[in-house]
Amino acid sequence: MKQVSLFLIVTLVASISTLGQGQAVEDRALRIAVESRPPTYGNPYTQALPSILHTLFPVFDALTLLGDGGEVLPNLAESYERIDDLIWRFVLRSDVAFANGEPFDAASFKRNLDYLLSDEGQTTYASSLIPTVDRIEVEDEFSLLIVTKTPDAILPRRMSTIIAVPADAWDDLGPSEFGLSPIGSGPYQIIDWGESDGILDYEAFVESWHGPPGISRVEAFIQAEGVARSQALLSGQIDMAMNAGIDELDYLESLGMTVQSVVTPVVGSLAFSNQDPTSPFSDVRVRQAFNYAIDREGIAKFIFAGLVEPTGQGTIPGVYGHNSDVKSYPYDPERAQALLADAGYQGGLELSARVTPGPPVMSILYQKVAQDLAAIGVQLDIQFAQGPSWVQMWFSGDWKGADLLSSAWSNTTFMDAARGFETYSCLRPNPFFCEPSIAGSIESVAGEFDADVRLAMLKDISKRMHDLAPVVYLFPTTNNLVYTSEITGLEFVGIRALLESLRFIDQ
């Protein structure tokens, strides 16, 4: 592994301490290293929570939760039912209170949703996740009705993304101040954002309906570099690291640490735009040629260390609508060249791509993609687009002259294939890829409540999207957690790691 020599040096010069030495077990803090602080701190409505261990997961709850197979599980809502095509009833738990003492009930959650439907709330990310919600009605203290504008088969999934906050505190503090002093119903509360020392401090909310967590205090160290997170593990500065580098995992495991790698329902890709009829990507043969040109098996083995498998669709198993019969495009450069020639590009192409910076492994991936395309006569100039620039291109549909744009089929939010299909279709605002023949099928899925019929529809669309090739399909992303032998008990629900399940081994 590339980093082994570095780690050997580290282990020779660092004092690998016994975690918590000289400190009583009951007073010991769980020390974890995470990649970043949330961009808007503790405001849950202005950001997505995509990773397996987001810093806000231990603080907040939603009505529902997505399980291991993408199924909808009860959470703050004990149950839900569809009354008719437009009305859903949610029956809430009666034993929930927020950390500031405010009660959780139907009236308080209605105020949360009313905010998201207000003019101010509609500018938030969370509001974009409930576009079909029309109004909310309180039926009784712990029962509410959600009325939609149009039939919405995935409303219970949508409710897994809408965080419950104490409505009085939200109104009193306002979004910005609430973000600095977040209040939830989860097993932990953030008491210090680490502005002075880079360490987020959590303490247990022992009255949480979840019950007291296994470890009462948590310190989250902000460390952007994967190598530095691994070094902190080796030197005994932390107990757990989020997303150590792929090259480091075998070495860390050889030292007796536990490595938990999770394939997430976010599939990386390079998106095509077919909006310009003169673009080569208006021809499906060119789009398919790009997919046949990529040696995914080699990339999976040598770049991703076998942690992921090639895919030919925007979902992974466990996402509702995943089609196990749809396989990755095989590596067939001769077929790719023939398709380019049939489309009139036997002389090759010179194109450009804009991709977001990421961990070193992603730079290597993009270099290999460019190398494989060069082998079929396509010269691809890959340039990095910093976050704000990429976001502007992604949402506006104006790619600033680029021919391809890095993208992701993100199914983390709902664990349902329909949302990704909408993104790569005419139904998306400012669409970059539009195929009218499939847009109607995607639209019909939203109003289909028969689970078997809906699943068959989604699988059919997945096959058709594979053949249309709106993107160069690449790989699902992986997250990993690495932790020392001092801690045990890690549990997952879906892809979410439960921090509250951890214990020190000698507890």
N, C-alpha and C positions, 0 to 999 in steps of 0.2 A: 504494500500500500504506500501511496506517495508520502503520507505524513508520518510513517513509522519512525523514521530517523529523527524527526522533530520531537516526537513524543518520548523517544528514548533519552534525548538530551534533557527534556523537561523532567522526566522521572529521576534523572541523576542529580539535577540541581535543585529540585523542589523538595520540600519537606512534605511528604504525603502524610498528613495528619489523620488521626482518628477523629471522625466527625463528632462534634459535641463534646470533645475531651474536656474534663473538668467542669462539665455543665450538667445539671440534673436533667433527666430525660423529660420530665414534665415541663421544664423551662426551655427546652431546646426548640429552636425554630427550624422548620424545613426550609432549606435554601435552594432555590432554583435559578437557573439562568434562562432568560427569555430574549428574544431578538429585538424587541422594541416596546416602547410605551404606546398605548393606544393613541391614535392621532388626535382624537378629541376627548382624551381622558375618559371619564366615566359617563359620558352622554351616550346611552345605548341606541339612540335613534339616528345617529349620524354616521354610523359605521357598520360594516359587515364584521362578523366574527367567524372567520373561515378556518382557523387552525384547530388542531386537536386539543390545544391547551391555551386558549386565549386568556389574557389576564382578567377579563371581565366575566368569564364563565362562572367562577365561584361566587360571584356577587348577586347575579340576577337570575330570574326565572321567567318563563313564558307559560302560556296556557297548556301547550303540548310540547312533546319532545320526540325526536326522530330516533328510532331504535336501530339495532344492529343490521336489520335487513331493510331499513328505510321505512318500517312501519310507524304509524303515528301512535305514540304512547301518551297516557295521561300524565299531567304534571300539575300545574296550578288548577287545571280543569280536571275534575274526576271523570267526566264523561262528556260526550257531545253526540248530537243526532241531527240529521237533516229533516226539517219539518216539511218543506216543499222545495221547489227548484231555487228559491231565492232566500230562504230563511233557515238558519242553523241555530240550535239551542246548545249552549255550553253551561254545564253545571259545575260550579267552582268548589274547591276545597273550603271548608269552614274553619280550618285550624291554622290559617296563615296570617302572620303579621310582618310588617316591615321592621327593619332594625331600629327605626326611630319611634316605634310603637304604633304607627298608623295601621289600622286594620286593612286587610285586603278583602274586597267583596265586589259584587257586580257593579255597584255604583262607582267605586274607585277605578275599576278597569275601564268602564265606559268613559270616564274622564280621560284616561290615557288614549283611547281610540279617538275620542272627539278631538283631542289635540292634533293627532296625526291627520285628521280630516280637515283641520282648520287651514286657513291660508298660510300661516306660518309653518304648521306641521307638514304641509304638502311639499315643502322644499327639502324635507329630510329623506335620507335613504330608506328608512323604515316605511314611510308612507308609500314609496314606490313598490313595496312588496305586497300591498293590499289594495291594488287599483280597482278591484271590483266591489269593495265595501261601500255601501250607501249610508247606512245609519245603524245605531245600536240602541236597543231597548232593554231596560232593566225589567225583568219579569218578577223577580223577588230578590231577597238579600243575596243569595248565592246562585242565581240563575239569570243569564242574559241571552238576548236574541241578537244575532248579527244578520242584518239584511243586506243582500248584495244587489247590485244593479243588474247583473246578468248571471246566469247559472255559473257556478264556480266549484268544480269538483274537488279542487285541492285547498279549499278554505281551511280545513283543519291543519293542513301542512303549513299554510301561511301563518297560522297562529303560533307555530313553533318559533317564529322569528320576532314576534312583537313582545317586547319586554314589559313586565309590570313594574311600575314605579309608584311610590307614595304620591298621590295626586296633590295633596296640600303642600308637601315639600317642593314638588316640581313647580307649582304655581308661585310659591313664595320665593324660591331661589332663582328661577328662570333656567333655561337650558345650559348656559355657560357655567353659572355657579354650581348648578347641580352636578355638572361634569367634574368639577373639582372636588365635590363632596358627595359622591354617589351613595345612594341608599337603596338596598335591595332586600330580598327575602331569602337570599342564598346562604350557604353555610359560612361564608367569610365576608368581611367588609374591609375595604381599603381605607387605612387610616393615615397613610403618608405616600405621596406620589414619587418620593425620592428626588425631588428637584435639587437638593443639595448634595446628595451622595450617590444618586443613581440606583437606589434600592427602593422598590415598592414594598411597603409594609402592610400585611394583612393581619387581622385578628379574628378569631372565631366569633360568629354570632350564634351563641349556644342555644338561644331560644328559637332558632330557625326551625321550620317545620321538617326540614331534612334530618334534624337531630344534630348533636355536636359533631364536628369533624374529628378525624383521628388524631390530628396534630393541631394544636391551638394557635400556633403562630407560623406565618410564612413570610419569607423575605425573597422577593423576586429581583434579581440582579439584571440590569439592562446591559446586554452585551451583543453588539451587532455581528461580530465575527464568529463563525462556527469554530474556528481553530482556538480562539480565546475561550469559548465556552468549554471546549474539550480540555484545555489546559487547566481551567478552574476545577473541573472534575478530578483531574489527576493530582492536583495539589491539595485536594481536600477542602477547597474554599466553598464548594457547593455540593449538594446531594443529588441534584437532577439537572440535566440540560435539555433544552428544547432545540431540536434540529442541529445536532452535530453533523459535520460534513460526512458525506457518504464514504470517502476514503478513510475515515477514522473509525468507522463502526467496528470492523473486525478487531482492530487493536484494542479498543475500549472493552470489547466483550472478552478478549483474551485475558484481561486483568480482573475478570470476575464481575464486571458490571453487567447489568441487564440492558439489552437494547430492544426497544419496542418500536418496530417500524410499521406504519399504517399507510396503506394506499388510500389516498383521499379521492372523493368524487369530483375532482377538478382535472380536466383533461386539457393539457397544453396543445397548442396548434399554431399554425401560421395561416391567417385568414386571407382569402381572396376577395377581391371586389369585382363583381360582374356588372356594375352599373354603367360603365362606359362600353358601348357596343363595339368599339375599336380595340378594347383591351384583349390580350390573348386569353384572359381568364373568363371572357364571355363564352368561351368554347369549353364544354365539359371534357373534351379530350385532353386539353392542356392541363386542366385541373387534375385529372386522373393520372396523367403522365408524371406530374410532380409527386404524386403519392407512390407510384410504382418505383420511382427513382431512389427512395430513401431506404437504406439498410437498417431497418428498425431492430432486427434481431441482434446485429452487431453492436448497435448503440446501447440496447438494453443490457447486453452482457458486459461490454468493456467500459462504458461510461457510467451506467447506473448500477453496476455491480449486481445485476440480476434482481434488483429490488422491485422492478416494474416490468410489465409485459406490454408489447406493442398492441395498439388498438386501432380499429377502423370506425369507431363511433365516439360520440361525445359523452358516454356514460361508462360506469364500471358496474360489475355485479353488485347488487344491493340497491341500486337506483331503480325506482319504479319506471319500467319501460325499457330497461336494458334488454338487448336482443343478443342472446348467446350464440345465435347462428351467424351473426355478422362478424367476420374475421378482419384482421388487419390486412391492408394491401400487402401482397408479397413483394419482396425485393426482386424487381425484374427490369433492369435498365434497358434491355433490348426492347421490351414492350413499350417502355416509356419513350424511347427514341422513335419507335414506329408511330405512336400516337401523336407525337409532336410533328412528325413528317406529314401524317394524314391531315393535321390541322393547318399545314402550310408553314411550319416553322422548322423545316429540316436544317436551316442554317443556324439554328440556335436562337437564344434570347439573352438580352442584357437587362436585368431588373434590379430593383432595390427593395430591401425590407427594413422595417423599423421594429426593433424589439426592446422590451424593457430590460434593464440591467437586473441581474439576479446573482445567485451564488455561482462560484467558478464553474461548476458542472454545467450550468446552462450556457455559458460562453463556449464551452467545448462542444456541447450539443449543436449549437448554431453553426459552428465551424464545420462540423461533420456534415450537416445538412447542405451547406454551401459546397462542400467537396463532392458529395454525391450528385448534386445537381450539375456541377461542372462536368462530371463524367458523361452527361447526356447533352452537353452543349449549352447549358444555361449558366450564365455568369450572374451570381446573386451577390450584390453588395449589401452587406448587413451592417446597419448602423444602430447605435443605441439611442433610445428616446427616454429621457428622464420622465419621472412620474407625471408631472403636470402636463407635459407635452403629449405623452401617450394618452392620457385621459381625455384631453381635448380632441385628439384624433379619433379615439374610440367612440365618443359620444356624438361628435359632430358628423362623422362619416367622411370628413375631409382629411385624407391621409398625407397631405402636404407633398404630393408627388410620389409617395412610396407605392409600390405595387403590392406588397404584402405587409401585414401587421400582426405582431404576436398577439395571441388571444387565448382565452381559456373557456371551455365549456364548464361552467361552475354549477354543479348540482348540489353543493353543500347546503344551500339555503333550504331547499324543499325536498331533496333526494327524489326528484321527479324529473323525467326527461323533457317534459313539455317546455319548461322555461328555457332550456338551452336551444330547443328547436326554434322558439320564437326569436331568439337573439340572432340566429343565422337565417332569417327569413324576411319576407316583405312586411311582416307584422311589427318589426322593430322600428321605433322612431329613428329617422335618418338611416334607413337600411343601407348596408354596403353589399349585401348579397340578397338577391330577390329571385325566387323561382315561383311564379304564380301557380304552377301546377300542384305545388305542395302546400301553399299557404292556407288554402281552404281546409285541408285535412288537419293542419295544426290548429286552426281556429275551432274546428268541430270538437276537438278533444276536451276543451274547457267545459263544455256543457254535457259531457257524457258521464253519467253517474253509475252506470253498470260497470263494476270493477273489471270483469272479464272482458267486456267489449272494449273498455278504455285501454286495458293492457295490450290487447291485440292491435288496436289502432296505433299506440305508441311504438310497438315493435315494428309495425309496417313502415311507419315514418322513419324509424332508425335505419332500416334497410335502404329506403329511398334516399335518405340523406348521405349514407355511405356512397351510393352510386353517383349522386350529384357532386360529391366532393367539394363542399364549399370551403374547405380548409385542407392544408396538409396536416393530417392527423399525426400527432406525435405520441405523447405518453401521459398517463395519469401522474399527478404529483404525489410525492411521499412526504410524510412528516415522521419524525422519530423522536422518541424520548429515551434518554440514557440515564440510568440512575445506579447508585452504588448499592452494595450489599447491606448497607445500614438501614434501608427502607424496604417496605414490602406492602402488598395489598392493593396495587394499582388496579382499578376497574375502569371499564369503558361502557358508555351507552352510545350506540352508534359509533361515530368516530371521535366522540368527546371523551377525553380523559378526565376522570373525576378526582380532583385534587384532594377532596375531603375523604377519599377512601384510603389514603396512604397512612401508614403507621411506621414508627421506628421499630426495628426488629426486636429491640430489647424492651418494648413496652408490654 
